Amino acid sequence: MKYIFEEDLVGAAIALLRLQDTYRLNVKEIADGKILNASGVQPFTARDCFDIGRAAYNVNDYYHTLIWMEEAQERLRDEMPHETVQLKEILEYLAFALFKQGNLKRALLLTEQLHTIDPNHPRAKNNIKWYEDLLAEEGLKPIDYRRNIPPVTNPRPKTGLETAEHDIYEALCRNEIPVSIKVTSKLYCYYKMDRPFLRLAPFKVEILRFNPLAVLFRDVITDEEITMIQMLATPRLRRATVQNSITGELETASYRTSKSAWLKDEEHEVVHRINKRIDLMTNLEQETSEELQVGNYGIGGHYDPHFDFARREEVNAFQSLNTGNRLATLLFYPLLKKLLLNENPLKSKNLQMTQPESGGATVFTEVKTTVMPSKNDALFWYNLLRSGEGDLRTRHAACPVLTGTKWVSNKWIHERGQEFRRPCGLSRSVEEQFVGDLSA
């Protein structure tokens, strides 16, 4: 039996807030269980809304605190006389959130209401005095403290990202930025047949964009292989980490919320087979690539915009590997529903290959490109220019999973050993052409 801990509930609440913002979800519809076409979602109680608001409050997110405490108050009225939370609990958090968001007069009024409900409240009386003092400092007379109450203001807090990039990221996640006809008119598909074996079994390749090059391999991993990969990875899944740009150490971060596991080439025939296939797909040496990483993104799971390669100032990155920088990334979309307890994934009748019902796209913020996860396919791009410098246009992110779950596996291919497979260009401006494109 797996127990649910407080940190699990808080994590779920914060994930819900992320989804609310990214996909512009209406709070009332979320609380009613109406998230797109998701089925079987129970409506929230006033206590549920209160707990979400309190989780936001505990991370100093007063924007969401205000929204969810207001929804809790609204639902509390409908619950009478079988309340799931007390009004005084809501009022204390709501009043302080109003104050922090610039609604001082309203904060005073709600705190007075709290004091009326509970005259012995340990903080209400002092807070009333504090709010009155703040209004006096603004030059108001006591007679005006409760007059001319302005509309509620509730500015959304800034994230760790630049505002412009964050707006682009969220718009791409909502698939709101169309690709121009000028770009799409140059794109095409082809069969990759540049190796002897591929004459018999060519890869289906779709060019998604040039500059920087991004291609999608279609149907390159089977359902049976995905099942085995998940079976190997599931017992090892741990909170995914990122590399500290200063120390080079691996650590967890709020901007990457997923679980991951690593699979060695020699531990199973399927892993070895996939690694050999990656060589055929990319024409890149796999001896210096990292182990196959398997990632699981639950509801709200995401990875904010980032680079896969190490920048110049990140001198300690990949030092222990001694294989150079991350030259390229291959991202498989092996999407799989969770198995029943103690179920053999190779014999399961309940196994159903899926992709997340909504959300979970891979987006490139610099070039404004959205790639929706598609079952059994793999996305490939070069992280470095032919000169060896990092390609800043490859800044990308994993959008939050709105409903369902997303499984991915990725391979980071390093520089060492690629000198003859992807040699330097004669000029910095050389346009990338994917190896094996016979129509190029």
Beta strands, then each sheet from edge to edge (+ up, - down):
strand 1: 189-192
strand 2: 203-209
strand 3: 214-218
strand 4: 238-239
strand 5: 242-243
strand 6: 250-251
strand 7: 256-257
strand 8: 259-263
strand 9: 292-297
strand 10: 302-306
strand 11: 326-332
strand 12: 358-359
strand 13: 362-364
strand 14: 369-371
strand 15: 378-382
strand 16: 396-398
strand 17: 401-403
strand 18: 406-414
sheet 1: 1+ 2- 3+ 15- 11+ 18- 9+ 8- 4+
sheet 2: 5+ 6-
sheet 3: 7+ 10- 16+ 13- 14+
sheet 4: 12+ 17-
end
